[in-house]
């Protein structure tokens, strides 16, 4: 069994200090032994939400592996003296899982998005990764009363990987509630990644990603819906980083925190 992942405690969240190859090796090892690995990801927006949403916070903390999805979290880790080696985004991890699964014949279940986006996503996976076997799929518009039957049907499909493309905190809470029933070796919440794979949303170019401006590219595509959310979130996240920097300085000088 692989040793526990090294972590960096940031904002009270144990974020794994792993590279993409490290994470993929853990995924392959868990699938091989039919173990259990619940993967969570955090970006600036989720870190902010976790400060005021206890249910979301607990659902994220229930994950076996929490990864830095946003470059802002990596930058914060360096500013706070607990550097992470790189960001491991949910969508990049999904794509790398599919690439490995294409070679290994992994079974993947796709859960989330609209029925139309889901159909386009599974068709794209079948086209680009013919070695991946689609164990099943279900759209993300279901109610609490549907969850027991859905969880059981996923269990019966026996996938190696469950990709959950739903918004926070719905995806984290669904996985936290049903992970034992699901019996899936690797569960990974991928947010809006199906929209990208289906061609509904365009992902930011690499240059924008390297500059940490992926959020701004999203705003450019949907300004009316997203500009206020990202403005508020980014300001609040910067405030959290400054607060932690002050606390760290006080601890080093022996002052009360």
KERO-977646 format. One record per residue (C-alpha): residue number from 1; residue in three letters; x, y, z. Coordinates in steps of 0.05 Angstrom, whole numbers, always signed. Each point is the difference from the previous one (the first is absolute). Example, Ala and Ser with C-alpha at 12.3 -4.5 7.8 and 13.67 -1.06 7.14 Angstrom:
! KERO-977646
+-----+-----+--------+--------+--------+
|   k |   r |   east |  north |     up |
+-----+-----+--------+--------+--------+
|   1 | Ala |   +246 |    -90 |   +156 |
|   2 | Ser |    +27 |    +69 |    -13 |
+-----+-----+--------+--------+--------+
***
This chain:
! KERO-977646
+-----+-----+--------+--------+--------+
|   k |   r |   east |  north |     up |
+-----+-----+--------+--------+--------+
|   1 | Unk |     +0 |     +0 |     +0 |
|   2 | Unk |    +25 |    +70 |    -17 |
|   3 | Unk |    +24 |    +42 |    +58 |
|   4 | Unk |    -44 |    +58 |    +22 |
|   5 | Unk |     +8 |    +62 |    -43 |
|   6 | Unk |    +41 |    +58 |    +28 |
|   7 | Unk |    -46 |    +59 |    +14 |
|   8 | Unk |     +3 |    +75 |    +11 |
|   9 | Unk |    -49 |    +30 |    +50 |
|  10 | Unk |    -30 |    +61 |    -34 |
|  11 | Unk |    -60 |    +36 |    +30 |
|  12 | Unk |    -12 |    -62 |    +42 |
|  13 | Unk |     -3 |    -44 |    -62 |
|  14 | Unk |    +51 |    -58 |     -9 |
|  15 | Unk |    +19 |     +9 |    -73 |
|  16 | Unk |    +42 |    -56 |    -30 |
|  17 | Unk |    +69 |    +21 |    -22 |
|  18 | Unk |     +1 |    -45 |    -62 |
|  19 | Unk |    +14 |     +8 |    -73 |
|  20 | Unk |    -45 |    -26 |    -55 |
|  21 | Unk |    +41 |    -64 |    -11 |
|  22 | Unk |     -2 |    -12 |    +76 |
|  23 | Unk |    -76 |     +4 |     +0 |
|  24 | Unk |     -7 |    -45 |    -62 |
|  25 | Unk |    +45 |    -53 |    +32 |
|  26 | Unk |    -45 |     +0 |    +61 |
|  27 | Unk |    -62 |     -6 |    -43 |
|  28 | Unk |    +29 |    -60 |    -37 |
|  29 | Unk |    +21 |    -33 |    +65 |
|  30 | Unk |    -69 |     +8 |    +32 |
|  31 | Unk |    -35 |    -28 |    -62 |
|  32 | Unk |    +48 |    -59 |     -2 |
|  33 | Unk |    -15 |    -20 |    +72 |
|  34 | Unk |    -74 |    +21 |     -3 |
|  35 | Unk |    +11 |    +49 |    +57 |
|  36 | Unk |    -35 |    +66 |    +11 |
|  37 | Unk |    +23 |    +70 |    -18 |
|  38 | Unk |    -45 |    +61 |     +4 |
|  39 | Unk |    +33 |    +60 |    -33 |
|  40 | Unk |    -18 |    +72 |    +16 |
|  41 | Unk |    +25 |    +64 |    -32 |
|  42 | Unk |     +2 |    +71 |    +26 |
|  43 | Unk |     +8 |    +67 |    -34 |
|  44 | Unk |     -6 |    +71 |    +27 |
|  45 | Unk |    -76 |     +0 |     -5 |
|  46 | Unk |     -7 |    -65 |    +37 |
|  47 | Unk |    +49 |    +20 |    +54 |
|  48 | Unk |    -42 |    +63 |    +12 |
|  49 | Unk |    -65 |    -39 |     +0 |
|  50 | Unk |    +28 |    -50 |    +50 |
|  51 | Unk |    +10 |    +56 |    +51 |
|  52 | Unk |    -75 |    +11 |     +5 |
|  53 | Unk |    -30 |    -66 |    -23 |
|  54 | Unk |    +13 |    -53 |    +52 |
|  55 | Unk |    -34 |    -55 |    -40 |
|  56 | Unk |    +45 |    +14 |    -60 |
|  57 | Unk |    +61 |     +4 |    +44 |
|  58 | Unk |    -13 |    -67 |    +32 |
|  59 | Unk |    -15 |    -33 |    -67 |
|  60 | Unk |    +67 |    +24 |    -28 |
|  61 | Unk |    +37 |    -22 |    +63 |
|  62 | Unk |    -32 |    -69 |     -7 |
|  63 | Unk |    +39 |    -10 |    -65 |
|  64 | Unk |    +61 |    -46 |     +2 |
|  65 | Unk |    +40 |    +47 |    -44 |
|  66 | Unk |    -11 |    +75 |     -7 |
|  67 | Unk |    +35 |    +33 |    -58 |
|  68 | Unk |    +15 |    +72 |    -20 |
|  69 | Unk |    -45 |    +12 |    -60 |
|  70 | Unk |    +15 |    +75 |     -5 |
|  71 | Unk |    +68 |    +33 |    -12 |
|  72 | Unk |    -20 |    +52 |    +53 |
|  73 | Unk |     +2 |    -55 |    +52 |
|  74 | Unk |    +71 |    -18 |    -22 |
|  75 | Unk |    +21 |    +73 |     +3 |
|  76 | Unk |    -30 |     +6 |    +70 |
|  77 | Unk |    +37 |    -63 |    +23 |
|  78 | Unk |    +66 |    +33 |    -20 |
|  79 | Unk |    -18 |    +66 |    +33 |
|  80 | Unk |    -17 |    -37 |    +64 |
|  81 | Unk |    +64 |    -41 |     +1 |
|  82 | Unk |    -33 |    -67 |    -14 |
|  83 | Unk |    +13 |     -8 |    -75 |
|  84 | Unk |    -37 |    -49 |    -43 |
|  85 | Unk |    +39 |    -29 |    -59 |
|  86 | Unk |    -53 |    +17 |    -52 |
|  87 | Unk |    -74 |     +5 |    -11 |
|  88 | Unk |    -39 |    -62 |    -20 |
|  89 | Unk |    -64 |    +24 |    -31 |
|  90 | Unk |    -63 |    -42 |     +0 |
|  91 | Unk |     -7 |     +2 |    -76 |
|  92 | Unk |    +74 |    -16 |    -13 |
|  93 | Unk |     -3 |    -58 |    +48 |
|  94 | Unk |    -63 |    -25 |    -35 |
|  95 | Unk |    +34 |     +2 |    -68 |
|  96 | Unk |    +62 |    -35 |    +26 |
|  97 | Unk |    -43 |    -54 |    +32 |
|  98 | Unk |    -34 |    -10 |    -68 |
|  99 | Unk |    +68 |     -6 |    -34 |
| 100 | Unk |    +24 |    -52 |    +49 |
| 101 | Unk |    -67 |    -34 |     -2 |
| 102 | Unk |     +5 |     -4 |    -75 |
| 103 | Unk |    +62 |    -44 |     +8 |
| 104 | Unk |    -24 |    -39 |    +61 |
| 105 | Unk |    -72 |    -11 |    -21 |
| 106 | Unk |    -29 |    +35 |    +61 |
| 107 | Unk |    -76 |     +4 |     +8 |
| 108 | Unk |    -27 |    +71 |    +10 |
| 109 | Unk |    -68 |    +23 |    +22 |
| 110 | Unk |    -20 |    +72 |    -17 |
| 111 | Unk |    -48 |    +35 |    +46 |
| 112 | Unk |    -24 |    +71 |     -8 |
| 113 | Unk |    -16 |    +57 |    -49 |
| 114 | Unk |    -61 |     +3 |    -44 |
| 115 | Unk |    -22 |    -61 |    -40 |
| 116 | Unk |    +24 |    +34 |    -64 |
| 117 | Unk |    +69 |    +18 |    +27 |
| 118 | Unk |     +7 |    -69 |    +31 |
| 119 | Unk |    -15 |    -34 |    -67 |
| 120 | Unk |    +52 |    +43 |    -35 |
| 121 | Unk |    +50 |    -13 |    +55 |
| 122 | Unk |     -6 |    -76 |     -3 |
| 123 | Unk |     +3 |     +3 |    -76 |
| 124 | Unk |    +63 |    +41 |     +4 |
| 125 | Unk |    +32 |    -48 |    +49 |
| 126 | Unk |    -19 |    -59 |    -44 |
| 127 | Unk |    +31 |    +35 |    -60 |
| 128 | Unk |    +64 |    +26 |    +32 |
| 129 | Unk |    +12 |    -57 |    +50 |
| 130 | Unk |    -27 |    -64 |    -32 |
| 131 | Unk |    +36 |    -43 |    +52 |
| 132 | Unk |    -42 |    +31 |    +56 |
| 133 | Unk |    -64 |    -38 |    +13 |
| 134 | Unk |    -61 |    +43 |    +18 |
| 135 | Unk |    -31 |    -39 |    +57 |
| 136 | Unk |    -61 |    +46 |     +2 |
| 137 | Unk |    -24 |    +72 |     +4 |
| 138 | Unk |    -54 |    +42 |    +32 |
| 139 | Unk |    -16 |    +74 |     -4 |
| 140 | Unk |    +10 |    +45 |    +60 |
| 141 | Unk |    -72 |    +23 |     +9 |
| 142 | Unk |    -26 |    -47 |    +52 |
| 143 | Unk |    -32 |    +10 |    +68 |
| 144 | Unk |    +16 |    -27 |    +69 |
| 145 | Unk |    -52 |    -55 |     -9 |
| 146 | Unk |    +36 |    -25 |    -62 |
| 147 | Unk |    +68 |     -7 |    +34 |
| 148 | Unk |     -7 |    -69 |    +32 |
| 149 | Unk |    -21 |    -33 |    -65 |
| 150 | Unk |    +53 |    +38 |    -39 |
| 151 | Unk |    +54 |    -19 |    +48 |
| 152 | Unk |    -20 |    -73 |     -5 |
| 153 | Unk |     -1 |     +2 |    -76 |
| 154 | Unk |    +70 |    +29 |     -1 |
| 155 | Unk |    +23 |    -56 |    +47 |
| 156 | Unk |    -30 |    -52 |    -46 |
| 157 | Unk |    +35 |    +31 |    -61 |
| 158 | Unk |    +66 |    -14 |    +37 |
| 159 | Unk |    +42 |    +57 |    -29 |
| 160 | Unk |    +73 |    +11 |    +19 |
| 161 | Unk |    -10 |    +75 |     -1 |
| 162 | Unk |    -60 |    +44 |    +14 |
| 163 | Unk |     +3 |    +70 |    -30 |
| 164 | Unk |    -50 |    +47 |    +32 |
| 165 | Unk |    -13 |    +64 |    -40 |
| 166 | Unk |    -44 |    +39 |    +47 |
| 167 | Unk |     +7 |    +67 |    +36 |
| 168 | Unk |    +24 |     +9 |    +71 |
| 169 | Unk |    -22 |    -18 |    +51 |
| 170 | Unk |    -47 |    -50 |    -33 |
| 171 | Unk |    +55 |    -45 |    -27 |
| 172 | Unk |    +40 |     -1 |    +64 |
| 173 | Unk |    -61 |    -15 |    +42 |
| 174 | Unk |    -24 |    -55 |    -47 |
| 175 | Unk |    +67 |    -34 |     +2 |
| 176 | Unk |     +6 |     +7 |    +75 |
| 177 | Unk |    -69 |    -31 |    +10 |
| 178 | Unk |     +5 |    -57 |    -48 |
| 179 | Unk |    +74 |    -18 |     -7 |
| 180 | Unk |     -8 |    -65 |    +39 |
| 181 | Unk |    -62 |    -22 |    -38 |
| 182 | Unk |    +32 |    +18 |    -68 |
| 183 | Unk |    +58 |    -48 |    +11 |
| 184 | Unk |    +40 |    +35 |    -54 |
| 185 | Unk |    +76 |     +0 |     +7 |
| 186 | Unk |    +11 |    +72 |    -23 |
| 187 | Unk |    -52 |    +56 |     +7 |
| 188 | Unk |    +18 |    +67 |    -30 |
| 189 | Unk |    -42 |    +63 |     +0 |
| 190 | Unk |    +14 |    +37 |    -65 |
| 191 | Unk |    -48 |    +60 |     +3 |
| 192 | Unk |    -14 |    +29 |    -68 |
| 193 | Unk |    +51 |    -43 |    -37 |
| 194 | Unk |    -53 |    -36 |    -41 |
| 195 | Unk |    -21 |    +67 |    -29 |
| 196 | Unk |    +72 |    +10 |    -25 |
| 197 | Unk |     +6 |    -71 |    -26 |
| 198 | Unk |    -67 |     +6 |    -36 |
| 199 | Unk |    +22 |    +65 |    -33 |
| 200 | Unk |    -53 |    +43 |    +35 |
| 201 | Unk |    +52 |    +42 |    +38 |
| 202 | Unk |    +69 |    +18 |    -25 |
| 203 | Unk |    +58 |     -8 |    +49 |
| 204 | Unk |    +50 |    +56 |     +8 |
| 205 | Unk |    +62 |     -5 |    -43 |
| 206 | Unk |    +64 |    -24 |    +34 |
| 207 | Unk |    +29 |    +70 |     +4 |
| 208 | Unk |    -61 |    +25 |    +39 |
| 209 | Unk |     +6 |    -61 |    +47 |
| 210 | Unk |    +73 |    +12 |    +13 |
| 211 | Unk |    -15 |    +73 |    +19 |
| 212 | Unk |    -55 |    -23 |    +48 |
| 213 | Unk |    -53 |    +34 |    -43 |
| 214 | Unk |    -43 |    -60 |    -16 |
| 215 | Unk |    -55 |    +32 |    +42 |
| 216 | Unk |     +3 |    +63 |    -43 |
| 217 | Unk |     -7 |    -41 |    -63 |
| 218 | Unk |    -63 |    -30 |    +29 |
| 219 | Unk |    -27 |    +69 |    +16 |
| 220 | Unk |    +15 |    +21 |    -72 |
| 221 | Unk |    -45 |    -56 |    -24 |
| 222 | Unk |    -57 |    +13 |    +50 |
| 223 | Unk |    +10 |    +71 |    +27 |
| 224 | Unk |    -71 |    +12 |    +22 |
| 225 | Unk |     -2 |    -62 |    +44 |
| 226 | Unk |    +71 |     -4 |    +26 |
| 227 | Unk |    +34 |    +67 |     +8 |
| 228 | Unk |    -29 |    +18 |    +68 |
| 229 | Unk |    +11 |    -70 |    +27 |
| 230 | Unk |    +74 |     -2 |    -19 |
| 231 | Unk |    +13 |    +71 |    +23 |
| 232 | Unk |    -29 |    -13 |    +69 |
| 233 | Unk |    +33 |    -69 |     +6 |
| 234 | Unk |    +69 |    +25 |    -20 |
| 235 | Unk |     -2 |    +58 |    +49 |
| 236 | Unk |    -22 |    -47 |    +57 |
| 237 | Unk |    +54 |    -51 |    -18 |
| 238 | Unk |    +54 |    +54 |     +2 |
| 239 | Unk |    -26 |    +20 |    +68 |
| 240 | Unk |     +6 |    -72 |    +25 |
| 241 | Unk |    +72 |     -4 |    -24 |
| 242 | Unk |    +17 |    +66 |    +35 |
| 243 | Unk |    -33 |    -24 |    +64 |
| 244 | Unk |    +41 |    -64 |     -2 |
| 245 | Unk |    +64 |    +39 |    -13 |
| 246 | Unk |    -14 |    +43 |    +61 |
| 247 | Unk |    -15 |    -61 |    +43 |
| 248 | Unk |    +64 |    -33 |    -22 |
| 249 | Unk |    +41 |    +62 |    +16 |
| 250 | Unk |    -32 |     +3 |    +70 |
| 251 | Unk |    +16 |    -73 |    +13 |
| 252 | Unk |    +72 |    +11 |    -20 |
| 253 | Unk |     +7 |    +60 |    +47 |
| 254 | Unk |    -37 |    -35 |    +57 |
| 255 | Unk |    -61 |    +46 |     -1 |
| 256 | Unk |    -70 |    -24 |    +14 |
| 257 | Unk |    -35 |    -20 |    -64 |
+-----+-----+--------+--------+--------+
***
